[in-house]
Amino acid sequence: MTIQKEQLHHHIRARMEQRGITVQEIETTINEGWNASDTKAGTTGKVFVFPFNAYWEQKYFEEKEVTVYYKEKDKVVLLTVKARYGKGFVRGGKEDEN
């Protein structure tokens, strides 16, 4: 899935900038991520962990976990995006498979 400019309304663009998330990270998360465990009914949530190895807000982090929430109707409607910075994030939703 490719994200089109018109899908990025002002709320999403503001959250992306505030949380350090790129369009490419959103696309990768939707296309390759696993299901988020905290998604509400009628909404899809995807999570992906990226290597980061950089500074964010004056602190060094090895990884960035991106979560994208969206709805699919005639087209994809992005609701919000979140990022957590750290290391050792669970990958592939393995905690949900037990």
C-alpha positions in Angstrom: 0.0 0.0 0.0 1.2 3.5 -0.9 0.1 6.5 1.1 -1.2 9.4 -1.0 -0.7 13.0 0.0 -4.5 13.5 0.4 -4.5 10.8 3.0 -2.3 12.9 5.3 -4.7 15.4 6.8 -3.4 18.0 9.1 -3.9 15.9 12.3 -1.8 13.0 10.9 0.9 15.4 9.6 1.1 17.1 13.0 1.5 13.8 14.8 4.1 12.6 12.3 6.2 15.6 12.9 5.7 15.6 16.7 6.6 11.9 16.9 9.3 11.7 14.3 7.5 9.4 11.9 8.0 9.4 8.1 5.6 8.4 5.3 7.9 5.5 4.5 7.6 4.2 8.0 3.8 4.4 7.9 3.8 2.5 4.6 6.2 -0.2 5.9 4.2 -0.6 9.1 0.9 -1.1 7.2 2.5 -3.4 4.7 4.8 -5.5 6.8 3.7 -4.9 10.4 1.8 -7.2 12.7 -1.6 -6.5 14.3 -1.7 -4.1 17.3 -3.1 -5.7 20.4 -5.0 -2.5 21.5 -7.0 -1.9 18.3 -10.7 -0.9 18.8 -13.5 -2.7 16.8 -13.8 -1.4 13.3 -10.2 -0.1 13.3 -7.0 -1.7 12.1 -3.8 -1.2 13.9 -0.4 -2.3 12.7 3.0 -2.2 14.6 6.5 -2.4 13.2 9.9 -2.0 14.9 12.6 -0.2 13.0 16.3 0.0 13.8 17.0 3.6 14.8 20.5 4.0 16.3 20.1 7.8 16.6 19.2 10.6 18.9 15.6 11.6 19.5 15.0 14.6 21.8 18.7 14.5 23.0 18.6 10.8 23.9 20.1 7.9 22.0 17.8 5.0 21.1 18.5 1.8 19.3 14.9 1.2 18.0 11.7 2.9 17.1 8.4 1.1 17.3 5.7 2.7 15.0 2.0 2.0 15.4 -0.5 3.1 12.7 -4.3 3.1 13.3 -6.6 3.3 10.3 -9.9 2.3 8.8 -10.5 0.8 5.4 -13.6 1.7 3.4 -13.4 2.8 -0.2 -9.9 3.9 0.7 -7.6 3.9 3.7 -8.3 6.5 6.3 -5.4 7.1 8.6 -6.5 7.9 12.1 -3.3 8.4 14.1 0.3 7.3 14.3 2.4 6.6 17.4 6.1 6.1 18.0 8.0 4.7 21.0 11.8 4.9 21.2 13.9 2.4 23.1 15.3 -1.1 22.6 14.2 -4.7 22.9 10.7 -4.2 21.6 8.7 -7.4 20.9 8.6 -8.1 17.2 5.9 -9.8 15.2 3.3 -9.7 17.9 4.8 -12.8 19.4 3.3 -11.9 22.8 -0.2 -12.3 21.3 0.4 -15.8 19.8 0.3 -17.7 23.2 
